[in-house]
Amino acid sequence: FYGRASLLPGGSKDPKNIVKVKGLKLAGSHPTNPMDARARLSLDLLGVNYNYVRGYRGSTKIRAAVLNGEVDVGGDSIRGYLGAIKPTMVATGKAIPLWTYPVPDASGKLGRVAATPNIPTVADVYRSINGKAPSGATWDALKFILEAYGTASHFYLGPPTMNKTARDALSKGIYATARDKKYLASAVKRFKTTPVHRELSLAVQAIKKLASIDPKVKATIQAHVKAGLK
């Protein structure tokens, strides 16, 4: 999550000072987009006064909007940050990183993003503002999205009747590619990091979790999406 370099009062780079900004403009595409959902929930969690400007088609359009002052902040993926935002916006003094989102490890526990160890998570920013760990309905909704979207955001899917031999061969090939040194080297060259390929069992677990969502968390997310459509 990043913003214009001149966003925070007095030229500050401390993300906790975002609560001092009035009428902040957040760029997004649609309230059902996970990136938009986590950005809006994060700002709500921190108590930021903001306006949600939706309709941008993709991260490239949002980056341009931040650069030309149409909006103040935007969200992106780690690959987008390392490959585009950091070298062309942060390094040139046009933008500042504000926070990352905690990601689940192999055990499902949320932790800091390894590729950006010097950028605080939104939970860190909350602690710096409030002196305690985040909690409550907004945090529960955000945490659910981070756990689900952070575990597996891209899937290779086939029909239920898919040939088992073909399915196993495809799965084997995908995971072999994920460990291939040439592939990993090309990913680092292009994105400055490597994609995290989850074991199939974790991905299946993430999908099942969507069907067993806590009713209170579901209601919070539904109300949040509805508010974003106004």
Salt bridges, closest charged atoms under 4 A:
ASP44 OD2 - HIS224 NE2 2.78
ASP72 OD1 - ARG4 NH2 2.76
ASP76 OD2 - ARG63 NE 2.86
ASP124 OD2 - ARG112 NH2 2.38
ASP124 OD1 - ARG127 NH1 3.20
GLU147 OE2 - LYS143 NZ 2.82
GLU147 OE1 - LYS209 NZ 2.42
ASP168 OD2 - LYS164 NZ 2.91
ASP168 OD1 - ARG167 NH2 3.16
